[in-house]
Amino acid sequence: MMRFSTLIAAAMLMAAPALAQQQRIDPKDLKAPPKLPEMAGPSNLAGTLAQVNDENILLLDLSTGGRVKIVMRPDVAPKHVERIKTLVREGFYDGTVFHRVIDGFMAQGGDPTATGQGGSKLPDLKAEFNDLPHVRGAVAMARSQSDDSANSQFYVVLMPVLRLDRTYTVWGRVVEGMKYVDAIEKGEPPDNPSKIIKASIAADKVPAPDFAAIKPAATPIPAGALNLPPPAAGPIPPK
């Protein structure tokens, strides 16, 4: 037994130099860490509660039969929330349709041309990537290839798609009325697209329409929209 133990010890001593050589790191093999997208600050502080007031609540009255309540997050995406408020109070979104709706992914709207090519006359926004995840009900700004190309188009996430995190600016989340988002007509574009009847900020106390009196009606699609290439702005569909 002693001789066997001695053999093992000798073998370990012989292997030690080779092991040390194997574990030695050549500085040439060290690589720089990957560059992460620029992000806004944390969405909240530990031990504190998010402060929500009516000035930061977006209301969308949809043709699908009800009002959707969205809590906006100026703490992580101040410029995007400011843009939404400005356009809402101008009546920009009233009557616009959801022109790109993929089942199990997202519903995109906010384009007055209903083609995926349009936007407002205001300048594009600089990205405000943050730590808010693309969970069900999250609301984010659509954009084209450039990070800083968001303008007026936005989308509501129907099912979690976390691989889009930190590549599109999430600026809010649906807290009431998600069933009316789920009911939005699907298609790229839909044959009979659902629309935003009225968009408002809760602080302005705009009454909801009489949804029972609103009859679903076909919304005309601009000529040639059915033959358009993929929308210029919007999140990448799931694979």
TORTOR-658076 format. One line per field, with one value per atom (N, C-alpha, C): residue number from 0; x, y, z; atom name; residue in one letter. Coordinates in pm, whole numbers, always signed. Each point is the difference from the previous one (the first is absolute). Layout:
% residues N
k	NUM,...
xx	X,...
yy	Y,...
zz	Z,...
a	CA,...
r	a,...
***
This chain:
% residues 239
k	0,0,0,1,1,1,2,2,2,3,3,3,4,4,4,5,5,5,6,6,6,7,7,7,8,8,8,9,9,9,10,10,10,11,11,11,12,12,12,13,13,13,14,14,14,15,15,15,16,16,16,17,17,17,18,18,18,19,19,19,20,20,20,21,21,21,22,22,22,23,23,23,24,24,24,25,25,25,26,26,26,27,27,27,28,28,28,29,29,29,30,30,30,31,31,31,32,32,32,33,33,33,34,34,34,35,35,35,36,36,36,37,37,37,38,38,38,39,39,39,40,40,40,41,41,41,42,42,42,43,43,43,44,44,44,45,45,45,46,46,46,47,47,47,48,48,48,49,49,49,50,50,50,51,51,51,52,52,52,53,53,53,54,54,54,55,55,55,56,56,56,57,57,57,58,58,58,59,59,59,60,60,60,61,61,61,62,62,62,63,63,63,64,64,64,65,65,65,66,66,66,67,67,67,68,68,68,69,69,69,70,70,70,71,71,71,72,72,72,73,73,73,74,74,74,75,75,75,76,76,76,77,77,77,78,78,78,79,79,79,80,80,80,81,81,81,82,82,82,83,83,83,84,84,84,85,85,85,86,86,86,87,87,87,88,88,88,89,89,89,90,90,90,91,91,91,92,92,92,93,93,93,94,94,94,95,95,95,96,96,96,97,97,97,98,98,98,99,99,99,100,100,100,101,101,101,102,102,102,103,103,103,104,104,104,105,105,105,106,106,106,107,107,107,108,108,108,109,109,109,110,110,110,111,111,111,112,112,112,113,113,113,114,114,114,115,115,115,116,116,116,117,117,117,118,118,118,119,119,119,120,120,120,121,121,121,122,122,122,123,123,123,124,124,124,125,125,125,126,126,126,127,127,127,128,128,128,129,129,129,130,130,130,131,131,131,132,132,132,133,133,133,134,134,134,135,135,135,136,136,136,137,137,137,138,138,138,139,139,139,140,140,140,141,141,141,142,142,142,143,143,143,144,144,144,145,145,145,146,146,146,147,147,147,148,148,148,149,149,149,150,150,150,151,151,151,152,152,152,153,153,153,154,154,154,155,155,155,156,156,156,157,157,157,158,158,158,159,159,159,160,160,160,161,161,161,162,162,162,163,163,163,164,164,164,165,165,165,166,166,166,167,167,167,168,168,168,169,169,169,170,170,170,171,171,171,172,172,172,173,173,173,174,174,174,175,175,175,176,176,176,177,177,177,178,178,178,179,179,179,180,180,180,181,181,181,182,182,182,183,183,183,184,184,184,185,185,185,186,186,186,187,187,187,188,188,188,189,189,189,190,190,190,191,191,191,192,192,192,193,193,193,194,194,194,195,195,195,196,196,196,197,197,197,198,198,198,199,199,199,200,200,200,201,201,201,202,202,202,203,203,203,204,204,204,205,205,205,206,206,206,207,207,207,208,208,208,209,209,209,210,210,210,211,211,211,212,212,212,213,213,213,214,214,214,215,215,215,216,216,216,217,217,217,218,218,218,219,219,219,220,220,220,221,221,221,222,222,222,223,223,223,224,224,224,225,225,225,226,226,226,227,227,227,228,228,228,229,229,229,230,230,230,231,231,231,232,232,232,233,233,233,234,234,234,235,235,235,236,236,236,237,237,237,238,238,238
xx	+83,-83,+87,+109,+90,+63,+37,+64,-99,-129,-102,-21,-4,-18,+118,+119,+120,-3,-50,-11,-98,-111,-101,+57,+70,+59,+102,+79,+100,-66,-110,-71,-57,-51,-57,+107,+118,+109,+46,+1,+40,-104,-129,-106,-14,+50,-20,+52,+122,+49,-88,-44,-86,-132,-56,-128,+16,+111,+23,+14,+69,+16,-134,-87,-133,-88,+14,-85,+51,+125,+56,-73,-41,-76,+94,-5,+79,-76,+60,-70,-58,+58,-51,-137,-31,-128,-114,+33,-104,-72,-133,-81,-76,-26,-78,-143,-66,-139,-90,-112,-88,-58,-21,-55,-151,-58,-145,-63,-128,-68,-1,+5,-9,-135,-2,-125,-28,-127,-40,+27,-24,+22,-100,+18,-92,-143,-96,-140,-55,+62,-43,+113,-19,+99,-51,+89,-39,-73,-110,-74,-94,-14,-91,-113,-108,-115,-4,-35,-11,-114,+24,-102,-75,-128,-81,-109,-11,-110,-67,-114,-81,+72,+101,+74,+84,+26,+81,-81,-129,-86,-61,+26,-53,-125,-104,-125,-24,-22,-31,-140,-91,-134,+2,-15,+18,-132,+1,-118,-33,+89,-27,-94,-41,-107,+30,+114,+26,+121,+24,+109,+121,+117,+125,+75,+46,+73,+147,+86,+145,+71,+79,+83,+131,+29,+122,+113,+123,+117,+98,-29,+95,+129,+3,+123,+109,-37,+101,-1,-111,-8,-70,+58,-67,-33,+90,-25,-108,-5,-103,-137,-7,-128,-45,+94,-34,-55,+60,-48,-142,-25,-133,-103,+30,-94,-27,+106,-16,-91,+25,-81,-143,-16,-135,-81,+58,-74,-22,+74,-27,-107,-44,-97,+60,+134,+72,-45,-22,-31,-148,-85,-144,-34,-63,-41,+106,+122,+104,-23,+54,-25,+124,-21,+111,+29,+107,+27,+84,+63,+85,-23,-70,-38,+32,+96,+44,-46,-82,-55,+113,-10,+102,+125,-1,+119,-34,-55,-28,-102,-56,-93,+61,+23,+70,-94,+7,-81,+73,-76,+61,+48,-37,+39,-123,-7,-119,-21,+103,-16,-41,+5,-37,+86,+120,+86,+126,+31,+126,+112,-30,+102,-11,-109,-27,+34,-17,+25,-48,+42,-38,+101,-28,+92,+112,-7,+102,+127,+115,+125,+2,+78,+14,+64,-23,+46,+130,+82,+119,-45,+55,-40,+20,-91,+10,-13,+89,-3,+10,-76,-6,-20,-24,-10,-142,-97,-137,-11,-52,-1,-120,+17,-108,-92,-70,-97,-137,-96,-135,-52,-51,-54,+99,+129,+99,-28,+26,-21,+134,+40,+131,-12,+104,+1,+58,-69,+52,+106,+90,+104,+47,+82,+61,+137,+93,+131,+80,-10,+74,-60,+86,-49,-79,+37,-59,-101,-87,-95,-146,-26,-139,-64,-129,-68,-139,-94,-137,-55,+55,-53,+40,-92,+25,-63,+34,-61,-25,-102,-35,+35,+76,+44,-114,-31,-107,+48,+123,+62,+147,+60,+138,+96,+87,+103,+126,+63,+107,+126,+11,+120,+3,-112,-3,+40,+21,+37,+126,-3,+114,+37,-87,+22,-114,-109,-112,-36,-48,-30,-139,-4,-127,-33,-121,-35,-128,-60,-121,-49,-113,-59,-151,-71,-146,-30,-86,-39,-149,-76,-143,-40,-93,-56,+82,+86,+82,-86,-118,-87,-39,-5,-32,+119,+121,+119,+6,-32,+0,-98,-107,-105,+33,+113,+38,+16,-55,+4,+143,+28,+135,+24,+125,+39,+109,+62,+109,-21,-97,-95,-124,-82,-125,-99,-90,-103,-96,-30,-93,+65,+98,+81,-79,+38,-57,+65,-71,+53,-10,+74,-8,-108,-110,-108,+45,+57,+47,+115,+104,+110,-1,+21,-1,+90,+33,+75,-101,+13,-99,-22,+105,-12,-95,-22,-91,-145,-26,-136,-94,+48,-83,-91,-132,-90,+13,-23,+4,-122,+12,-116,-99,-117,-99,+37,+78,+49,-113,-109,-113,-63,+12,-62,+93,+123,+96,-6,-35,-9,+132,+50,+124,-18,+92,-8,+136,+0,+126,+72,+127,+83,+78,-18,+69,+150,+67,+146,+45,+102,+48,+36,-26,+27,+145,+17,+134,+62,-68,+59,+19,-92,+9,+123,+56,+116,+131,-6,+120,+103,+126,+102,-20,+75,-14,+11,-76,+1,+140,+20,+131,+31,-103,+22,-73,+64,-67,+95,-42,+87,+12,+107,+24,-96,-70,-93,+74,-68,+65,+28,+102,+34,-45
yy	-121,+121,+126,-6,+115,+27,-108,+17,+60,-42,+52,+149,+41,+141,+83,-60,+72,+22,-98,+11,+111,+4,+103,+140,+14,+130,+42,-97,+32,+43,-69,+35,+140,+38,+134,+107,-31,+97,+19,-108,+9,+76,-14,+66,+147,+40,+137,+104,-11,+102,+12,-117,+3,+68,-28,+61,+150,+40,+143,+70,-70,+58,+13,-99,+0,+112,+32,+100,+142,+14,+132,+72,+124,+77,+90,-14,+87,+131,+115,+128,+21,-61,+16,-66,-96,-69,+77,+102,+77,+90,-1,+81,+106,+111,+105,-48,+39,-41,+57,-68,+52,+135,+84,+134,-10,+37,-5,+130,-5,+124,+102,+126,+107,-6,+9,-14,+121,+18,+102,-54,+81,-43,-105,-56,-101,+51,-92,+42,+40,-46,+42,-28,+44,-22,-105,-83,-106,+58,-62,+42,+116,+47,+111,-46,+73,-31,+98,-50,+88,+99,+125,+103,+16,-28,+8,+103,+94,+96,+7,+66,+3,+63,+82,+62,-104,-111,-104,-126,+17,-112,+30,-88,+12,-87,+55,-73,-13,-124,-25,-61,+70,-53,-70,-132,-80,-44,-20,-47,-145,-67,-138,-5,+117,+0,+51,+63,+48,+91,+42,+93,-74,+34,-60,+105,-41,+90,-40,+97,-24,+93,-57,+81,+30,+128,+42,+19,-12,+2,+110,+124,+108,-12,-87,-16,-70,-79,-69,+42,+58,+42,+136,+103,+131,+62,-9,+63,-74,-132,-77,+26,+7,+30,+141,+94,+137,+3,-78,-5,-56,-108,-59,+101,+68,+100,+110,+48,+107,-43,-117,-48,-31,-57,-30,+127,+104,+124,+79,-34,+58,-78,-114,-84,-84,-13,-69,-145,-69,-143,-30,+98,-23,-48,-115,-54,-84,-7,-81,-148,-86,-144,-75,-123,-92,-73,+42,-45,-127,-39,-121,-72,-112,-73,-147,-51,-138,-77,-102,-79,-59,+14,-53,+84,+118,+85,+141,+82,+138,+62,+114,+80,+138,+40,+127,+101,+123,+108,+132,+110,+132,+60,-61,+53,+55,+130,+59,-48,-58,-50,-147,-67,-142,-90,+43,-79,-51,+53,-31,+91,+92,+89,+143,+29,+138,+32,+126,+47,+143,+66,+138,+93,+129,+99,+37,-53,+30,-81,+45,-72,-136,-91,-131,+12,-102,+1,-77,+47,-76,-114,-119,-117,+22,-57,+2,-145,-86,-140,-8,-91,-8,-145,-21,-136,-53,+70,-51,-113,-117,-116,-2,-72,-20,-114,+26,-96,+32,-89,+23,+134,+82,+130,+113,-29,+107,+81,+131,+90,+64,-10,+50,+74,+76,+78,-85,+1,-65,+90,-61,+76,-77,+64,-68,-50,-14,-58,+84,+131,+88,-3,-5,+3,+127,+109,+131,+41,-94,+30,-10,-18,-3,+137,+1,+128,+0,-72,-3,-141,-94,-136,-73,-78,-76,-138,-88,-133,-47,-88,-62,-148,-50,-140,-91,-102,-94,-117,-44,-107,+37,-48,+40,-29,+97,-15,+72,-61,+66,+23,-66,+22,+140,+71,+138,+101,-47,+91,+78,+128,+92,+25,-36,+34,+86,+10,+90,+69,+123,+75,-33,-67,-27,+121,+52,+123,-13,-119,-16,-143,-21,-134,+9,-87,-8,-56,+70,-47,-32,+46,-33,-6,-92,-6,-81,-90,-78,-87,-36,-83,+75,+132,+78,+7,-12,-9,-136,-106,-134,-13,+79,-10,+78,+72,+75,-95,+38,-83,-28,-128,-42,+13,+21,+7,+102,-9,+93,+52,+87,+59,-87,+25,-74,+36,-92,+29,+106,-5,+96,+54,+90,+42,+69,-31,+68,+137,+92,+136,+59,+107,+79,+106,-13,+99,+134,-9,+120,-36,+80,-13,+124,-20,+114,-28,+106,-10,+8,-88,-10,+133,+81,+128,+95,-22,+88,-41,-113,-46,-3,-59,-17,-121,+17,-114,-106,-123,-110,+6,-43,+0,-109,+3,-105,-118,-92,-111,-87,-10,-82,+54,+131,+63,-1,-41,-1,-134,+2,-122,-24,-123,-30,+29,+72,+36,-17,-36,-18,+133,+0,+119,-12,+92,-13,+4,-85,-3,+85,+85,+82,-85,+58,-71,-47,-127,-54,-52,+20,-41,-151,-75,-145,-54,+80,-45,+66,+65,+69,-101,+36,-84,+2,-81,+1,+142,+31,+135,+50,+129,+59,+8,+5,+13,-111,-55,-100,-103,-69,-103,-121,-75,-118,-110,-65,-107,-120,-80,-117,-106,-82,-107,-133
zz	+0,+0,+0,+82,+5,-136,-67,-131,-100,+7,-91,+23,+129,+33,-48,+9,-45,-151,-72,-146,-39,+73,-28,+25,+112,+33,-105,-47,-102,-130,-35,-123,+7,+118,+17,-11,+54,-9,-143,-76,-140,-81,+37,-76,+35,+116,+47,-96,-52,-94,-124,-51,-120,+30,+120,+38,+18,+62,+18,-135,-93,-133,-69,+22,-64,+55,+130,+64,-20,-47,-19,-114,+22,-99,-77,-130,-86,-18,+31,-15,-139,-100,-137,-17,+91,-11,+67,+76,+69,-100,+8,-91,+80,-64,+66,+20,+108,+21,-109,-30,-105,+37,-99,+23,+5,+114,+17,-48,-41,-42,+112,-36,+101,+66,+131,+74,+88,+29,+96,+140,+101,+137,+43,+120,+51,+1,-19,-6,+136,+107,+134,+98,+121,+105,+97,+49,+91,+121,+35,+118,-22,-124,-27,-92,-1,-85,-116,-117,-116,+22,-35,+15,-132,+1,-121,+22,-93,+7,-136,-6,-122,-118,+26,-109,-75,+63,-63,-31,-20,-39,-136,-95,-136,-12,-58,-22,-150,-45,-141,-8,-64,-24,-136,+3,-119,-62,-130,-71,+35,+73,+42,+119,+52,+98,+139,+22,+135,+11,+122,+30,+57,-50,+45,+81,+118,+89,+0,-30,-8,+96,+89,+89,-72,-21,-68,+100,-49,+88,-37,+37,-27,+79,+103,+78,-81,-102,-80,-146,-47,-140,-9,+60,+8,-135,-97,-130,-78,+14,-69,+61,+132,+65,-36,-3,-40,-142,-91,-138,-8,+73,+0,+50,+108,+54,-101,-65,-98,-114,-56,-112,+41,+118,+49,+13,+58,+22,-129,-105,-132,-75,+54,-69,-110,+2,-107,-17,+110,-6,-24,+14,-14,-142,-9,-130,-69,+56,-63,+28,-86,+11,+46,+39,+28,-130,-65,-136,-8,+110,+1,+132,-6,+121,-20,+76,-13,+123,-21,+109,+84,+132,+90,+6,-60,-1,+43,-92,+36,-95,+45,-81,-16,-126,-28,-66,+47,-56,+10,-11,+13,-130,-115,-131,-70,-24,-65,-142,-64,-136,-3,+114,+12,-86,-32,-88,+69,+117,+65,-45,-91,-54,+56,+72,+39,+145,+34,+135,+15,+107,+22,-68,+8,-57,+98,+119,+100,-29,+47,-26,+69,-54,+61,+139,+80,+139,+18,+90,+38,+91,-23,+77,+150,+78,+145,+49,-45,+40,+152,+59,+145,+43,+129,+53,+7,-58,-1,-102,+38,-89,-95,-110,-98,+47,+110,+51,-61,+23,-50,+50,-93,+36,-7,-18,-11,-126,+7,-113,-34,-125,-42,-132,-32,-124,-113,-113,-120,-63,-75,-68,-122,-82,-114,+43,-93,+33,+98,-10,+90,+141,+101,+138,+29,-65,+28,-107,-41,-107,+43,+130,+48,-17,-34,-22,+63,-60,+54,+14,-77,+2,+129,+52,+121,-12,+91,-1,+142,+11,+128,-10,+96,-1,+43,-83,+30,+84,-25,+77,+23,+111,+30,-114,-29,-103,+51,+99,+74,-83,-115,-81,-61,+8,-50,+108,+123,+109,-35,+34,-15,-146,-91,-141,-54,+73,-29,+131,-8,+122,+53,+113,+69,+86,-16,+75,+82,+4,+79,+1,+68,+4,+24,-68,+18,+139,+74,+133,+7,-98,-10,-147,-30,-135,-99,+48,-93,-92,+45,-85,-128,+7,-120,-96,+56,-84,-66,+76,-56,-116,+4,-102,-128,-3,-119,-118,-114,-121,-41,-30,-35,-151,-36,-141,-24,-117,-40,-142,-27,+95,+15,+102,+18,-111,-30,-100,+50,+129,+61,+127,-14,+115,+111,+121,+117,+12,+64,+8,+140,+18,+122,-24,+70,-14,+60,+119,+68,+93,-2,+95,+89,+129,+92,+120,+72,+124,+115,+97,+107,+71,+13,+69,-71,-130,-76,+13,+63,+34,-122,-108,-120,+22,-10,+24,-109,+38,-97,-89,-125,-89,+39,-61,+23,-91,+55,-81,-54,+76,-43,-128,-19,-119,-121,+21,-109,-72,-126,-78,-71,+7,-73,-148,-57,-142,-63,-124,-73,-12,+28,-14,-129,-94,-128,+14,-77,-4,-117,+17,-111,-121,-117,-124,-6,-35,-15,+128,+114,+127,+7,-63,+6,-72,-91,-76,+45,+116,+49,+52,-4,+63,+151,+76,+145,+56,+106,+56,+30,-21,+22,+149,+83,+144,+72,+101,+80,+53,+105,+58,-92,+17,-81,+44,-95,+40,+55,+84,+58,-106,+22,-93,+55
a	N,CA,C,N,CA,C,N,CA,C,N,CA,C,N,CA,C,N,CA,C,N,CA,C,N,CA,C,N,CA,C,N,CA,C,N,CA,C,N,CA,C,N,CA,C,N,CA,C,N,CA,C,N,CA,C,N,CA,C,N,CA,C,N,CA,C,N,CA,C,N,CA,C,N,CA,C,N,CA,C,N,CA,C,N,CA,C,N,CA,C,N,CA,C,N,CA,C,N,CA,C,N,CA,C,N,CA,C,N,CA,C,N,CA,C,N,CA,C,N,CA,C,N,CA,C,N,CA,C,N,CA,C,N,CA,C,N,CA,C,N,CA,C,N,CA,C,N,CA,C,N,CA,C,N,CA,C,N,CA,C,N,CA,C,N,CA,C,N,CA,C,N,CA,C,N,CA,C,N,CA,C,N,CA,C,N,CA,C,N,CA,C,N,CA,C,N,CA,C,N,CA,C,N,CA,C,N,CA,C,N,CA,C,N,CA,C,N,CA,C,N,CA,C,N,CA,C,N,CA,C,N,CA,C,N,CA,C,N,CA,C,N,CA,C,N,CA,C,N,CA,C,N,CA,C,N,CA,C,N,CA,C,N,CA,C,N,CA,C,N,CA,C,N,CA,C,N,CA,C,N,CA,C,N,CA,C,N,CA,C,N,CA,C,N,CA,C,N,CA,C,N,CA,C,N,CA,C,N,CA,C,N,CA,C,N,CA,C,N,CA,C,N,CA,C,N,CA,C,N,CA,C,N,CA,C,N,CA,C,N,CA,C,N,CA,C,N,CA,C,N,CA,C,N,CA,C,N,CA,C,N,CA,C,N,CA,C,N,CA,C,N,CA,C,N,CA,C,N,CA,C,N,CA,C,N,CA,C,N,CA,C,N,CA,C,N,CA,C,N,CA,C,N,CA,C,N,CA,C,N,CA,C,N,CA,C,N,CA,C,N,CA,C,N,CA,C,N,CA,C,N,CA,C,N,CA,C,N,CA,C,N,CA,C,N,CA,C,N,CA,C,N,CA,C,N,CA,C,N,CA,C,N,CA,C,N,CA,C,N,CA,C,N,CA,C,N,CA,C,N,CA,C,N,CA,C,N,CA,C,N,CA,C,N,CA,C,N,CA,C,N,CA,C,N,CA,C,N,CA,C,N,CA,C,N,CA,C,N,CA,C,N,CA,C,N,CA,C,N,CA,C,N,CA,C,N,CA,C,N,CA,C,N,CA,C,N,CA,C,N,CA,C,N,CA,C,N,CA,C,N,CA,C,N,CA,C,N,CA,C,N,CA,C,N,CA,C,N,CA,C,N,CA,C,N,CA,C,N,CA,C,N,CA,C,N,CA,C,N,CA,C,N,CA,C,N,CA,C,N,CA,C,N,CA,C,N,CA,C,N,CA,C,N,CA,C,N,CA,C,N,CA,C,N,CA,C,N,CA,C,N,CA,C,N,CA,C,N,CA,C,N,CA,C,N,CA,C,N,CA,C,N,CA,C,N,CA,C,N,CA,C,N,CA,C,N,CA,C,N,CA,C,N,CA,C,N,CA,C,N,CA,C,N,CA,C,N,CA,C,N,CA,C,N,CA,C,N,CA,C,N,CA,C,N,CA,C,N,CA,C,N,CA,C,N,CA,C,N,CA,C,N,CA,C,N,CA,C,N,CA,C,N,CA,C,N,CA,C,N,CA,C,N,CA,C,N,CA,C,N,CA,C,N,CA,C,N,CA,C,N,CA,C,N,CA,C,N,CA,C,N,CA,C,N,CA,C,N,CA,C,N,CA,C,N,CA,C,N,CA,C,N,CA,C,N,CA,C,N,CA,C,N,CA,C,N,CA,C,N,CA,C,N,CA,C,N,CA,C,N,CA,C,N,CA,C
r	m,m,m,m,m,m,r,r,r,f,f,f,s,s,s,t,t,t,l,l,l,i,i,i,a,a,a,a,a,a,a,a,a,m,m,m,l,l,l,m,m,m,a,a,a,a,a,a,p,p,p,a,a,a,l,l,l,a,a,a,q,q,q,q,q,q,q,q,q,r,r,r,i,i,i,d,d,d,p,p,p,k,k,k,d,d,d,l,l,l,k,k,k,a,a,a,p,p,p,p,p,p,k,k,k,l,l,l,p,p,p,e,e,e,m,m,m,a,a,a,g,g,g,p,p,p,s,s,s,n,n,n,l,l,l,a,a,a,g,g,g,t,t,t,l,l,l,a,a,a,q,q,q,v,v,v,n,n,n,d,d,d,e,e,e,n,n,n,i,i,i,l,l,l,l,l,l,l,l,l,d,d,d,l,l,l,s,s,s,t,t,t,g,g,g,g,g,g,r,r,r,v,v,v,k,k,k,i,i,i,v,v,v,m,m,m,r,r,r,p,p,p,d,d,d,v,v,v,a,a,a,p,p,p,k,k,k,h,h,h,v,v,v,e,e,e,r,r,r,i,i,i,k,k,k,t,t,t,l,l,l,v,v,v,r,r,r,e,e,e,g,g,g,f,f,f,y,y,y,d,d,d,g,g,g,t,t,t,v,v,v,f,f,f,h,h,h,r,r,r,v,v,v,i,i,i,d,d,d,g,g,g,f,f,f,m,m,m,a,a,a,q,q,q,g,g,g,g,g,g,d,d,d,p,p,p,t,t,t,a,a,a,t,t,t,g,g,g,q,q,q,g,g,g,g,g,g,s,s,s,k,k,k,l,l,l,p,p,p,d,d,d,l,l,l,k,k,k,a,a,a,e,e,e,f,f,f,n,n,n,d,d,d,l,l,l,p,p,p,h,h,h,v,v,v,r,r,r,g,g,g,a,a,a,v,v,v,a,a,a,m,m,m,a,a,a,r,r,r,s,s,s,q,q,q,s,s,s,d,d,d,d,d,d,s,s,s,a,a,a,n,n,n,s,s,s,q,q,q,f,f,f,y,y,y,v,v,v,v,v,v,l,l,l,m,m,m,p,p,p,v,v,v,l,l,l,r,r,r,l,l,l,d,d,d,r,r,r,t,t,t,y,y,y,t,t,t,v,v,v,w,w,w,g,g,g,r,r,r,v,v,v,v,v,v,e,e,e,g,g,g,m,m,m,k,k,k,y,y,y,v,v,v,d,d,d,a,a,a,i,i,i,e,e,e,k,k,k,g,g,g,e,e,e,p,p,p,p,p,p,d,d,d,n,n,n,p,p,p,s,s,s,k,k,k,i,i,i,i,i,i,k,k,k,a,a,a,s,s,s,i,i,i,a,a,a,a,a,a,d,d,d,k,k,k,v,v,v,p,p,p,a,a,a,p,p,p,d,d,d,f,f,f,a,a,a,a,a,a,i,i,i,k,k,k,p,p,p,a,a,a,a,a,a,t,t,t,p,p,p,i,i,i,p,p,p,a,a,a,g,g,g,a,a,a,l,l,l,n,n,n,l,l,l,p,p,p,p,p,p,p,p,p,a,a,a,a,a,a,g,g,g,p,p,p,i,i,i,p,p,p,p,p,p,k,k,k
***
